[in-house]
Every structure is written in structure tokens, then in C-alpha cells.
Amino acid sequence: MRRLVLSLLWGIVSISLFAQSGTISINVFVPEDDMPAEASRMLVTKLNQIVTNYGLADNGLTDRFFLSPEVVVSTKDIVPSNPPKVSQKLDVILMIGDVVDNKLYGSLSLPVVGVGQNENKAFINAFQKIPVKSKQLEAFMTETKEKIVAFYQQNGIQIIGKAESLATSGQYDEALQALFSIPDFCGDVSDKGKEVALRVYRSKIDQEGLAIYKKAKALWEANPKESTVPEVLDIISGVHPESASKSDCDKLVSRMTNELKSHRARQQKAADDLKKKAEEKDKAEWEFKVRQYEDQIELQRQQMKDQTSIEKARVETEKTVSGHFGKIDFKKVTRIIKSWTSSGK
């Protein structure tokens, strides 16, 4: 049951980090020599096909085991034709070995002939004829695979111990590379490697997640504005869903949301207050103008009232004077005026 659980967890973790179960990691390497680059790429493609067909993988998970060819040109002729062509007989010698301990596990020579308009085309034509499956290849690959498996069975515990030391020093990728290089069919060594790999992977995503969370948190606290949100979200998107810091990142998002809501509420309140003050100011100015208008009207009314009173007084006075004028003794007035004339003479 424990092995089943480990296998299930291993499948989840290794989906993006490890090849399919049962695969042995090996590097395909074609040395740089006088071979044309285009022909070299064709040879790499052909060797990768062979590796895949026999349960190996050039996945970069090991720095120890290599499949490398030696290309020997046994004969080279110019074929008389129009245009002339190059014909080459090659011996492609495949070698698999341990470059760390400098051990050759096995070799196989594959003779091929290539013809082309030039040397490059002749190489390419020859490499295209290399078989990707044959009894010779099967025997060769089986023998070398058994030697690689034997190496891991003998040295697996040491590899795991080194990986644990690397993980302790924070070199998680290097540790996982070593652990993932252990094939899935090495018995207890494979199970132990998986168990440690899961633990190392957990530590890796936890540490990376914590660093990402701290970076995002510091950015937000330094500039808690709406314009900062996209960058913070972009940063925390790098946190693995299974990281222990995932919940902290979720809390940070909630915190940003709440703080932005509060900020918007404060902004709205400030805007409402400004609007209210502006409205109150406008109202006060309007009321002042109304009062000025009313005071002016009242003044005019008062002036009109005073004028009316004066007019009334004048009319009354005129009436009174008119009454008095009716009581004047005009005979007497006439005599007096005549007396002025007499005395003037």
C-alpha cells in the first residue's frame, strides 16, 4: 500500500520533471569535429530515436551516462555522374559509458553508405540509413541498460545521500536531478529515491513560494495602490499550488482587496465631503445673494414708503395751506401793496 501511494504521488510530481516510469536517463552527444553541422544534427536525431525505442531518454537528468558516436570514413569516392556525386562508406560506432568513472559499457559498429551531391549530403544520406531497431541494437542496448541499472543498485543509496546534502544547502534542482536519474525499476533504491524526491520537492516549492510571497508582500506594502495590483498578482502567480505559502498569498490577495475597498470608500467619502462642502458653499453664497437682494428690495420699499409719506405730507400741507389761503384778506393785501407804491413815489 505504501509503495502504491508513493507511486501515485511520484506520478503527480514527476509529470513535468521526469520521463515515463522505467526510463533510464542518458545523454546523446555528438562531438564537434569535421562533420558538417547539418549532418551532425541528422545524426543526433537518429540517435535520439534509437534511445527512445529502447527505453532510455535524453532528458538532461544525468551527467554520468552518455551515448556517443564515432564516425569513421572507410572509403570516399567521387561518382562519375552529371553532376558528380560523393559516395562514402562509414562505420558509425555507437558507444555507451560512464564519463564520471570513465567506463565504457559497450559499443556497436553500424556500417552505412551515403551518396550525395556533396560531402554534407553524403553524410546525411548515410545517417538516414542507420536503423533505429534491429537485433544488434536490441542486444547492445539491453546489455548496456543492465550495466546502468546495476550501477544504480550498487550506488543508489550514496546518490540519495548526496542529494539530501544538496537539498539541505538549498540546491534543490541539483538534488532532484540526481534523484530523478534513478530508474524506476531498481527496487528499494527506487522507492527510497522517490520518497526523498517528494520531500525535497516539497521543500523546494515551499522555499521558492516563501521567497515569492515575501517579494510580493514587500512590493504591496511599499506601494499599496491599485496600479501595483497587476505586478503583485503576476509575482504570486509563480507560487506552486502545493506550496505552504499559497495560503499566505491568498491572504495577501484578500488583504489587497479589502485595503483597496477601504481606500475607495475613503476616496468616495472625501469626494462626497468635498461635494457637500461645495454644495454648502454654493448654498451659502446663494442665500447671501438672496439676502442682499431682499435687503435691497426692502430698502427700496422703505425708500418708496418714505417717499410716499413725504408725498402725503406735502399733499396734506398743500391742503392745509390751501385752506389757509382761502382765509386771506385780499382787500387788506391790496391796500398794503398800494401803499408800497405810494411810498415809492
SVG drawing of the C-alpha trace seen along z (x, -y; Angstrom):
<svg xmlns="http://www.w3.org/2000/svg" viewBox="-61 -160 100 170">
<polyline fill="none" stroke="black" stroke-width="0.4" points="0.0,0.0 2.8,-2.4 4.5,-1.7 1.2,-2.4 0.8,-5.7 4.4,-6.7 3.9,-5.7 0.8,-7.9 2.5,-10.9 5.5,-10.3 3.4,-10.4 1.9,-13.8 5.3,-15.4 7.3,-14.0 4.9,-14.7 6.9,-17.8 10.2,-16.8 10.7,-13.1 10.3,-10.8 7.9,-7.9 8.2,-5.2 11.0,-2.7 13.1,-5.2 16.8,-5.4 18.4,-8.8 21.2,-9.1 22.8,-11.9 23.1,-11.8 26.3,-13.6 27.9,-14.1 31.4,-15.6 32.2,-18.6 34.6,-17.6 35.0,-17.9 31.4,-16.7 29.1,-19.4 26.6,-20.9 23.6,-19.8 24.8,-16.2 25.6,-16.3 22.0,-17.4 20.7,-14.5 22.9,-12.0 21.6,-13.4 18.0,-13.0 18.7,-9.4 20.4,-8.5 17.6,-10.0 15.2,-7.8 17.3,-4.7 17.4,-5.8 13.7,-6.3 12.9,-3.0 14.9,-1.1 13.5,-2.8 16.1,-5.4 15.7,-9.2 18.0,-12.1 16.3,-14.3 19.3,-16.0 18.7,-14.3 22.2,-12.7 25.7,-14.0 27.2,-10.5 25.9,-8.2 26.4,-9.1 25.6,-7.6 28.1,-9.0 29.1,-8.0 32.4,-7.8 32.1,-8.2 34.8,-6.6 35.0,-7.2 36.3,-3.9 36.1,-5.0 35.2,-8.1 34.7,-8.2 33.5,-10.6 30.8,-9.0 31.0,-10.0 27.6,-11.5 26.2,-14.8 26.7,-16.5 29.3,-14.3 28.3,-12.9 30.2,-12.0 29.9,-8.4 31.1,-7.5 31.3,-4.2 31.0,-4.9 31.3,-2.9 29.1,-4.6 30.4,-3.2 27.9,-3.7 29.4,-3.8 27.6,-3.9 29.6,-4.6 30.0,-6.3 32.0,-9.5 32.4,-10.1 34.1,-6.8 35.5,-6.6 33.9,-3.2 32.8,-2.1 29.8,0.2 29.5,1.3 29.9,0.4 28.4,1.4 29.5,0.7 26.9,-0.1 28.2,-0.2 26.3,-2.5 26.8,-4.1 25.8,-7.5 25.7,-9.3 25.0,-13.0 25.9,-16.0 28.5,-17.0 30.1,-15.6 27.3,-17.0 24.6,-15.4 26.5,-12.1 26.7,-12.1 23.0,-12.9 22.1,-10.2 24.2,-7.7 22.8,-8.7 19.3,-8.3 20.0,-4.7 21.0,-3.9 18.4,-1.5 16.5,-2.6 15.6,1.0 17.4,4.3 18.5,7.4 22.0,6.0 20.8,2.8 18.4,4.6 21.3,6.8 23.6,3.8 21.0,1.6 19.9,4.4 23.4,5.2 24.3,1.5 21.0,0.9 21.6,3.8 25.0,2.3 23.4,-1.1 20.8,0.5 23.4,2.4 25.3,-0.9 22.2,-2.5 21.5,0.6 25.1,0.5 25.4,-3.3 21.8,-4.4 22.0,-5.0 25.1,-7.1 23.3,-9.1 20.3,-9.7 22.6,-10.8 24.4,-13.3 21.0,-14.6 19.8,-15.1 23.0,-17.1 22.4,-19.2 18.8,-19.9 20.0,-20.8 22.2,-23.5 19.3,-24.8 20.5,-23.2 17.1,-21.7 17.3,-21.4 20.6,-19.6 19.2,-17.2 16.2,-16.5 18.2,-15.9 20.3,-13.2 17.2,-11.6 15.2,-11.6 18.1,-10.0 17.5,-6.7 15.4,-4.4 12.0,-3.2 12.9,0.5 15.8,0.6 13.7,2.0 14.1,0.4 16.6,-2.1 13.9,-3.5 11.3,-3.6 13.8,-5.4 14.7,-7.8 11.0,-8.7 10.4,-9.2 13.3,-11.6 12.5,-13.3 9.0,-14.1 10.4,-15.5 13.0,-17.6 10.4,-18.8 8.1,-19.9 11.0,-21.8 11.8,-23.4 8.3,-24.7 7.9,-25.8 11.2,-27.8 10.5,-29.2 7.0,-30.1 8.1,-31.8 10.6,-34.0 8.0,-34.9 5.4,-35.7 7.9,-38.0 8.7,-39.8 5.0,-40.3 4.2,-41.4 7.1,-43.9 6.0,-45.4 2.5,-45.9 3.4,-47.4 5.8,-49.8 3.2,-51.0 -0.4,-49.9 -2.1,-51.3 -4.4,-49.9 -1.7,-50.3 0.5,-47.9 -2.0,-45.1 -1.2,-43.6 2.5,-43.3 1.8,-41.7 -0.5,-39.2 2.0,-38.4 4.6,-37.7 2.5,-35.4 1.3,-33.5 4.7,-31.9 3.8,-30.2 3.2,-26.5 -0.4,-25.5 1.0,-23.0 3.4,-25.4 3.0,-26.2 3.0,-29.9 0.0,-29.5 -2.4,-30.3 -0.3,-33.4 -0.6,-34.5 -4.3,-34.1 -4.5,-36.1 -2.4,-38.8 -4.8,-39.0 -7.7,-39.3 -5.8,-41.9 -5.2,-43.9 -8.8,-43.6 -10.0,-44.9 -7.5,-47.7 -8.5,-48.8 -12.1,-48.7 -11.3,-50.8 -9.2,-53.2 -12.0,-53.6 -14.5,-54.1 -12.3,-56.8 -11.9,-58.4 -15.6,-58.3 -16.2,-59.8 -13.7,-62.5 -15.3,-63.2 -18.7,-63.3 -17.4,-65.6 -15.9,-67.9 -19.2,-67.8 -21.1,-68.5 -18.8,-71.4 -19.1,-72.8 -22.9,-72.5 -22.9,-74.1 -20.7,-76.9 -22.9,-77.4 -25.9,-77.4 -24.4,-79.9 -23.4,-82.1 -26.8,-81.8 -28.5,-82.6 -26.2,-85.6 -27.1,-86.9 -30.8,-86.3 -30.4,-88.2 -28.7,-91.0 -31.5,-91.1 -34.1,-91.0 -32.3,-93.8 -32.2,-95.9 -35.8,-95.3 -36.6,-96.2 -34.5,-99.3 -36.4,-100.3 -39.6,-99.6 -38.6,-101.7 -37.5,-104.5 -40.8,-104.2 -42.6,-104.2 -40.7,-107.3 -41.3,-109.0 -44.9,-108.1 -45.0,-109.6 -43.3,-112.7 -45.8,-113.0 -48.6,-112.5 -47.2,-115.2 -46.8,-117.5 -50.3,-116.9 -51.6,-117.4 -49.6,-120.5 -50.8,-121.8 -54.3,-121.1 -53.7,-122.9 -52.0,-125.8 -54.8,-125.8 -57.2,-126.1 -55.3,-128.9 -55.0,-130.6 -58.8,-130.8 -58.9,-132.8 -56.6,-135.7 -58.0,-139.2 -57.2,-140.2 -58.6,-143.8 -56.1,-144.4 -53.4,-142.9 -54.3,-145.2 -54.2,-148.3 -50.7,-147.4 -49.4,-146.8 -50.7,-150.1 -49.2,-151.8 -45.9,-150.4 -46.5,-152.2 -47.4,-155.4 -44.4,-155.5 -42.1,-154.6 -43.1,-157.8"/>
</svg>
